Structure formats: structure tokens, C-alpha cells
Amino acid sequence: MDCDCGGALLDGKSSYRVSRKYFSLIIDDIPAYKCTRCDKVLFDEDTVDKIQKLVNRIERDMKEIVTGKMSTNLYDY
């Protein structure tokens, strides 16, 4: 697999950090690919989906805790 810059992507581990209105999240040691030329870090599609679901759930739960209001979206559960 190659990076957009033309460098080779090597298997490795990386961290993911996100901050939202009600929380900050850091996940370490995630399987990732790192470019040998530009140091860009890429995650595979399955990993991105799992991280996004986790962030969405934490965001919803934190909003419920802070505001005291349950989500009205049934797809959240």
C-alpha cells in the first residue's frame, strides 16, 4: 500500500485524540499505517468505523449526563 505522496505505508501503532464540547478522548496503541516519507498516519476502514461509533456514543452519553435529557433519537440506542 502506498501513501498519496508516494511513500510506503508501514504497519505500526498510533494514537487518536478528539475533543468535543463535553469530553476529550485519547486512544493509544491503535493499529495504523505510517508513511515513510511524509509521516502521515492512516487507519483502516474498520478501525475508523469503530472509533467513530465510540466517539458518537460517548458524545451522546456525556450530553445526557451534563444536560439531564435523554436522546430522542432511537438510532442512538
N, CA, C and O atoms as CSV, one atom per row, in Angstrom:
chain,resi,resn,atom,element,x,y,z
A,1,MET,N,N,0.852,-1.169,0.000
A,1,MET,CA,C,0.000,0.000,0.000
A,1,MET,C,C,0.899,1.233,0.000
A,1,MET,O,O,1.935,1.253,0.665
A,2,ASP,N,N,0.502,2.254,-0.744
A,2,ASP,CA,C,1.282,3.482,-0.836
A,2,ASP,C,C,0.470,4.685,-0.367
A,2,ASP,O,O,-0.758,4.698,-0.459
A,3,CYS,N,N,1.172,5.689,0.133
A,3,CYS,CA,C,0.571,6.955,0.568
A,3,CYS,C,C,0.329,7.838,-0.655
A,3,CYS,O,O,0.868,7.577,-1.730
A,4,ASP,N,N,-0.473,8.870,-0.490
A,4,ASP,CA,C,-0.733,9.841,-1.564
A,4,ASP,C,C,0.552,10.517,-2.045
A,4,ASP,O,O,0.657,10.900,-3.210
A,5,CYS,N,N,1.530,10.661,-1.144
A,5,CYS,CA,C,2.781,11.336,-1.504
A,5,CYS,C,C,3.735,10.407,-2.246
A,5,CYS,O,O,4.767,10.853,-2.748
A,6,GLY,N,N,3.401,9.116,-2.321
A,6,GLY,CA,C,4.251,8.143,-2.993
A,6,GLY,C,C,5.096,7.313,-2.051
A,6,GLY,O,O,5.757,6.369,-2.485
A,7,GLY,N,N,5.088,7.643,-0.771
A,7,GLY,CA,C,5.836,6.884,0.221
A,7,GLY,C,C,5.147,5.577,0.555
A,7,GLY,O,O,3.952,5.406,0.315
A,8,ALA,N,N,5.924,4.652,1.115
A,8,ALA,CA,C,5.384,3.354,1.517
A,8,ALA,C,C,4.723,3.467,2.888
A,8,ALA,O,O,5.190,4.206,3.755
A,9,LEU,N,N,3.638,2.730,3.071
A,9,LEU,CA,C,2.956,2.690,4.365
A,9,LEU,C,C,3.400,1.441,5.115
A,9,LEU,O,O,3.326,0.329,4.592
A,10,LEU,N,N,3.860,1.638,6.346
A,10,LEU,CA,C,4.311,0.533,7.187
A,10,LEU,C,C,3.330,0.302,8.324
A,10,LEU,O,O,2.758,1.250,8.862
A,11,ASP,N,N,3.136,-0.970,8.690
A,11,ASP,CA,C,2.295,-1.304,9.835
A,11,ASP,C,C,2.915,-0.750,11.108
A,11,ASP,O,O,4.135,-0.735,11.272
A,12,GLY,N,N,2.060,-0.302,11.991
A,12,GLY,CA,C,2.533,0.213,13.266
A,12,GLY,C,C,1.366,0.495,14.187
A,12,GLY,O,O,0.277,-0.051,14.011
A,13,LYS,N,N,1.593,1.333,15.150
A,13,LYS,CA,C,0.569,1.735,16.116
A,13,LYS,C,C,0.564,3.251,16.193
A,13,LYS,O,O,1.578,3.898,15.934
A,14,SER,N,N,-0.578,3.810,16.550
A,14,SER,CA,C,-0.682,5.253,16.697
A,14,SER,C,C,-1.724,5.568,17.758
A,14,SER,O,O,-2.348,4.671,18.325
A,15,SER,N,N,-1.898,6.842,18.014
A,15,SER,CA,C,-2.903,7.324,18.956
A,15,SER,C,C,-3.945,8.133,18.207
A,15,SER,O,O,-3.691,8.652,17.120
A,16,TYR,N,N,-5.123,8.229,18.810
A,16,TYR,CA,C,-6.195,9.056,18.252
A,16,TYR,C,C,-6.676,9.969,19.368
A,16,TYR,O,O,-6.953,9.510,20.476
A,17,ARG,N,N,-6.773,11.252,19.078
A,17,ARG,CA,C,-7.228,12.232,20.058
A,17,ARG,C,C,-8.370,13.040,19.462
A,17,ARG,O,O,-8.343,13.434,18.296
A,18,VAL,N,N,-9.385,13.275,20.310
A,18,VAL,CA,C,-10.518,14.102,19.891
A,18,VAL,C,C,-11.030,14.865,21.110
A,18,VAL,O,O,-11.052,14.340,22.223
A,19,SER,N,N,-11.441,16.106,20.880
A,19,SER,CA,C,-12.059,16.919,21.930
A,19,SER,C,C,-13.388,17.431,21.399
A,19,SER,O,O,-13.487,17.939,20.283
A,20,ARG,N,N,-14.383,17.281,22.222
A,20,ARG,CA,C,-15.715,17.771,21.883
A,20,ARG,C,C,-16.186,18.678,23.016
A,20,ARG,O,O,-15.439,18.947,23.957
A,21,LYS,N,N,-17.406,19.137,22.923
A,21,LYS,CA,C,-17.922,20.094,23.900
A,21,LYS,C,C,-17.890,19.556,25.330
A,21,LYS,O,O,-17.549,20.292,26.256
A,22,TYR,N,N,-18.240,18.292,25.522
A,22,TYR,CA,C,-18.369,17.750,26.868
A,22,TYR,C,C,-17.264,16.778,27.266
A,22,TYR,O,O,-17.265,16.296,28.399
A,23,PHE,N,N,-16.329,16.476,26.385
A,23,PHE,CA,C,-15.301,15.488,26.731
A,23,PHE,C,C,-14.089,15.582,25.815
A,23,PHE,O,O,-14.139,16.172,24.736
A,24,SER,N,N,-13.001,14.980,26.280
A,24,SER,CA,C,-11.808,14.752,25.469
A,24,SER,C,C,-11.488,13.268,25.561
A,24,SER,O,O,-11.665,12.652,26.613
A,25,LEU,N,N,-11.020,12.699,24.463
A,25,LEU,CA,C,-10.749,11.261,24.409
A,25,LEU,C,C,-9.389,11.028,23.764
A,25,LEU,O,O,-9.066,11.623,22.736
A,26,ILE,N,N,-8.602,10.158,24.380
A,26,ILE,CA,C,-7.320,9.734,23.820
A,26,ILE,C,C,-7.314,8.212,23.798
A,26,ILE,O,O,-7.524,7.574,24.830
A,27,ILE,N,N,-7.075,7.631,22.636
A,27,ILE,CA,C,-6.969,6.179,22.487
A,27,ILE,C,C,-5.548,5.889,22.002
A,27,ILE,O,O,-5.132,6.392,20.958
A,28,ASP,N,N,-4.814,5.088,22.750
A,28,ASP,CA,C,-3.434,4.748,22.397
A,28,ASP,C,C,-3.333,3.348,21.810
A,28,ASP,O,O,-4.234,2.527,21.981
A,29,ASP,N,N,-2.244,3.085,21.125
A,29,ASP,CA,C,-1.896,1.763,20.590
A,29,ASP,C,C,-2.920,1.210,19.607
A,29,ASP,O,O,-3.258,0.027,19.656
A,30,ILE,N,N,-3.408,2.057,18.721
A,30,ILE,CA,C,-4.339,1.634,17.687
A,30,ILE,C,C,-3.537,1.157,16.479
A,30,ILE,O,O,-2.598,1.837,16.064
A,31,PRO,N,N,-3.884,0.009,15.908
A,31,PRO,CA,C,-3.193,-0.425,14.687
A,31,PRO,C,C,-3.365,0.631,13.587
A,31,PRO,O,O,-4.472,1.111,13.341
A,32,ALA,N,N,-2.258,0.981,12.936
A,32,ALA,CA,C,-2.290,2.034,11.924
A,32,ALA,C,C,-1.186,1.802,10.908
A,32,ALA,O,O,-0.337,0.926,11.069
A,33,TYR,N,N,-1.221,2.609,9.864
A,33,TYR,CA,C,-0.174,2.614,8.840
A,33,TYR,C,C,0.491,3.984,8.867
A,33,TYR,O,O,-0.197,5.002,8.941
A,34,LYS,N,N,1.810,4.023,8.809
A,34,LYS,CA,C,2.541,5.280,8.822
A,34,LYS,C,C,3.398,5.385,7.567
A,34,LYS,O,O,4.106,4.448,7.199
A,35,CYS,N,N,3.318,6.542,6.919
A,35,CYS,CA,C,4.070,6.776,5.695
A,35,CYS,C,C,5.548,6.996,6.013
A,35,CYS,O,O,5.889,7.721,6.948
A,36,THR,N,N,6.413,6.370,5.233
A,36,THR,CA,C,7.851,6.507,5.438
A,36,THR,C,C,8.372,7.845,4.922
A,36,THR,O,O,9.472,8.261,5.287
A,37,ARG,N,N,7.603,8.516,4.085
A,37,ARG,CA,C,8.068,9.788,3.506
A,37,ARG,C,C,7.509,11.002,4.257
A,37,ARG,O,O,8.275,11.866,4.685
A,38,CYS,N,N,6.195,11.075,4.418
A,38,CYS,CA,C,5.582,12.281,4.999
A,38,CYS,C,C,5.096,12.095,6.437
A,38,CYS,O,O,4.592,13.041,7.043
A,39,ASP,N,N,5.239,10.893,6.987
A,39,ASP,CA,C,4.817,10.567,8.367
A,39,ASP,C,C,3.309,10.637,8.586
A,39,ASP,O,O,2.856,10.658,9.730
A,40,LYS,N,N,2.531,10.674,7.520
A,40,LYS,CA,C,1.072,10.650,7.640
A,40,LYS,C,C,0.646,9.315,8.242
A,40,LYS,O,O,1.195,8.269,7.897
A,41,VAL,N,N,-0.336,9.354,9.144
A,41,VAL,CA,C,-0.852,8.147,9.788
A,41,VAL,C,C,-2.251,7.871,9.250
A,41,VAL,O,O,-3.100,8.762,9.217
A,42,LEU,N,N,-2.484,6.634,8.828
A,42,LEU,CA,C,-3.786,6.222,8.303
A,42,LEU,C,C,-4.289,5.009,9.079
A,42,LEU,O,O,-3.512,4.135,9.465
A,43,PHE,N,N,-5.594,4.970,9.298
A,43,PHE,CA,C,-6.241,3.828,9.933
A,43,PHE,C,C,-7.055,3.097,8.882
A,43,PHE,O,O,-7.518,3.711,7.921
A,44,ASP,N,N,-7.235,1.783,9.052
A,44,ASP,CA,C,-8.068,1.067,8.087
A,44,ASP,C,C,-9.540,1.400,8.341
A,44,ASP,O,O,-9.900,1.915,9.399
A,45,GLU,N,N,-10.367,1.101,7.368
A,45,GLU,CA,C,-11.780,1.498,7.397
A,45,GLU,C,C,-12.531,0.933,8.601
A,45,GLU,O,O,-13.349,1.628,9.204
A,46,ASP,N,N,-12.258,-0.311,8.949
A,46,ASP,CA,C,-12.917,-0.947,10.094
A,46,ASP,C,C,-12.571,-0.215,11.398
A,46,ASP,O,O,-13.438,0.005,12.244
A,47,THR,N,N,-11.313,0.153,11.545
A,47,THR,CA,C,-10.878,0.874,12.738
A,47,THR,C,C,-11.532,2.246,12.807
A,47,THR,O,O,-11.964,2.669,13.880
A,48,VAL,N,N,-11.612,2.942,11.691
A,48,VAL,CA,C,-12.253,4.260,11.649
A,48,VAL,C,C,-13.727,4.149,12.043
A,48,VAL,O,O,-14.229,4.980,12.800
A,49,ASP,N,N,-14.417,3.134,11.537
A,49,ASP,CA,C,-15.833,2.928,11.888
A,49,ASP,C,C,-16.001,2.701,13.385
A,49,ASP,O,O,-16.902,3.269,14.001
A,50,LYS,N,N,-15.143,1.878,13.971
A,50,LYS,CA,C,-15.231,1.591,15.411
A,50,LYS,C,C,-14.947,2.832,16.247
A,50,LYS,O,O,-15.630,3.086,17.239
A,51,ILE,N,N,-13.945,3.601,15.850
A,51,ILE,CA,C,-13.629,4.831,16.584
A,51,ILE,C,C,-14.789,5.803,16.485
A,51,ILE,O,O,-15.166,6.414,17.485
A,52,GLN,N,N,-15.361,5.959,15.302
A,52,GLN,CA,C,-16.473,6.895,15.120
A,52,GLN,C,C,-17.686,6.492,15.952
A,52,GLN,O,O,-18.334,7.347,16.557
A,53,LYS,N,N,-17.997,5.201,15.988
A,53,LYS,CA,C,-19.117,4.731,16.811
A,53,LYS,C,C,-18.864,4.998,18.289
A,53,LYS,O,O,-19.773,5.399,19.015
A,54,LEU,N,N,-17.631,4.776,18.733
A,54,LEU,CA,C,-17.270,5.025,20.126
A,54,LEU,C,C,-17.408,6.509,20.461
A,54,LEU,O,O,-17.986,6.859,21.489
A,55,VAL,N,N,-16.887,7.372,19.612
A,55,VAL,CA,C,-16.966,8.817,19.839
A,55,VAL,C,C,-18.422,9.277,19.858
A,55,VAL,O,O,-18.804,10.077,20.712
A,56,ASN,N,N,-19.230,8.788,18.938
A,56,ASN,CA,C,-20.651,9.171,18.901
A,56,ASN,C,C,-21.371,8.748,20.171
A,56,ASN,O,O,-22.173,9.504,20.719
A,57,ARG,N,N,-21.081,7.537,20.637
A,57,ARG,CA,C,-21.751,7.041,21.842
A,57,ARG,C,C,-21.319,7.836,23.076
A,57,ARG,O,O,-22.154,8.198,23.904
A,58,ILE,N,N,-20.028,8.106,23.200
A,58,ILE,CA,C,-19.552,8.887,24.338
A,58,ILE,C,C,-20.143,10.292,24.296
A,58,ILE,O,O,-20.550,10.831,25.324
A,59,GLU,N,N,-20.187,10.882,23.104
A,59,GLU,CA,C,-20.748,12.220,22.966
A,59,GLU,C,C,-22.212,12.245,23.409
A,59,GLU,O,O,-22.631,13.146,24.137
A,60,ARG,N,N,-22.984,11.253,22.967
A,60,ARG,CA,C,-24.398,11.185,23.350
A,60,ARG,C,C,-24.541,10.995,24.852
A,60,ARG,O,O,-25.328,11.693,25.493
A,61,ASP,N,N,-23.787,10.054,25.423
A,61,ASP,CA,C,-23.886,9.772,26.850
A,61,ASP,C,C,-23.455,10.965,27.699
A,61,ASP,O,O,-24.090,11.266,28.710
A,62,MET,N,N,-22.387,11.641,27.300
A,62,MET,CA,C,-21.930,12.809,28.053
A,62,MET,C,C,-22.957,13.934,27.986
A,62,MET,O,O,-23.187,14.629,28.975
A,63,LYS,N,N,-23.565,14.110,26.837
A,63,LYS,CA,C,-24.593,15.147,26.698
A,63,LYS,C,C,-25.771,14.845,27.624
A,63,LYS,O,O,-26.329,15.748,28.248
A,64,GLU,N,N,-26.145,13.560,27.706
A,64,GLU,CA,C,-27.236,13.165,28.600
A,64,GLU,C,C,-26.870,13.406,30.059
A,64,GLU,O,O,-27.706,13.854,30.844
A,65,ILE,N,N,-25.629,13.113,30.424
A,65,ILE,CA,C,-25.184,13.315,31.803
A,65,ILE,C,C,-25.166,14.804,32.147
A,65,ILE,O,O,-25.655,15.203,33.203
A,66,VAL,N,N,-24.612,15.615,31.269
A,66,VAL,CA,C,-24.462,17.043,31.534
A,66,VAL,C,C,-25.802,17.763,31.521
A,66,VAL,O,O,-26.068,18.590,32.393
A,67,THR,N,N,-26.649,17.459,30.542
A,67,THR,CA,C,-27.918,18.184,30.409
A,67,THR,C,C,-29.059,17.534,31.185
A,67,THR,O,O,-30.042,18.200,31.509
A,68,GLY,N,N,-28.941,16.250,31.485
A,68,GLY,CA,C,-30.019,15.533,32.164
A,68,GLY,C,C,-31.149,15.137,31.239
A,68,GLY,O,O,-32.188,14.664,31.699
A,69,LYS,N,N,-30.966,15.324,29.936
A,69,LYS,CA,C,-32.003,15.000,28.965
A,69,LYS,C,C,-31.582,13.789,28.148
A,69,LYS,O,O,-30.462,13.735,27.640
A,70,MET,N,N,-32.475,12.822,28.022
A,70,MET,CA,C,-32.205,11.637,27.230
A,70,MET,C,C,-32.285,11.994,25.744
A,70,MET,O,O,-33.009,12.910,25.352
A,71,SER,N,N,-31.539,11.265,24.934
A,71,SER,CA,C,-31.568,11.464,23.492
A,71,SER,C,C,-32.938,11.066,22.966
A,71,SER,O,O,-33.531,10.094,23.432
A,72,THR,N,N,-33.429,11.809,22.011
A,72,THR,CA,C,-34.733,11.499,21.420
A,72,THR,C,C,-34.587,10.660,20.160
A,72,THR,O,O,-35.591,10.277,19.559
A,73,ASN,N,N,-33.360,10.368,19.750
A,73,ASN,CA,C,-33.128,9.592,18.547
A,73,ASN,C,C,-33.038,8.103,18.879
A,73,ASN,O,O,-32.137,7.674,19.600
A,74,LEU,N,N,-33.972,7.325,18.352
A,74,LEU,CA,C,-33.987,5.905,18.644
A,74,LEU,C,C,-32.745,5.186,18.104
A,74,LEU,O,O,-32.330,4.174,18.669
A,75,TYR,N,N,-32.152,5.689,17.026
A,75,TYR,CA,C,-30.978,5.046,16.458
A,75,TYR,C,C,-29.759,5.184,17.369
A,75,TYR,O,O,-28.751,4.511,17.153
A,76,ASP,N,N,-29.836,6.051,18.390
A,76,ASP,CA,C,-28.740,6.184,19.337
A,76,ASP,C,C,-28.661,4.991,20.283
A,76,ASP,O,O,-27.644,4.791,20.947
A,77,TYR,N,N,-29.726,4.201,20.346
A,77,TYR,CA,C,-29.733,3.075,21.282
A,77,TYR,C,C,-29.746,1.831,20.499
A,77,TYR,O,O,-29.753,0.742,21.071
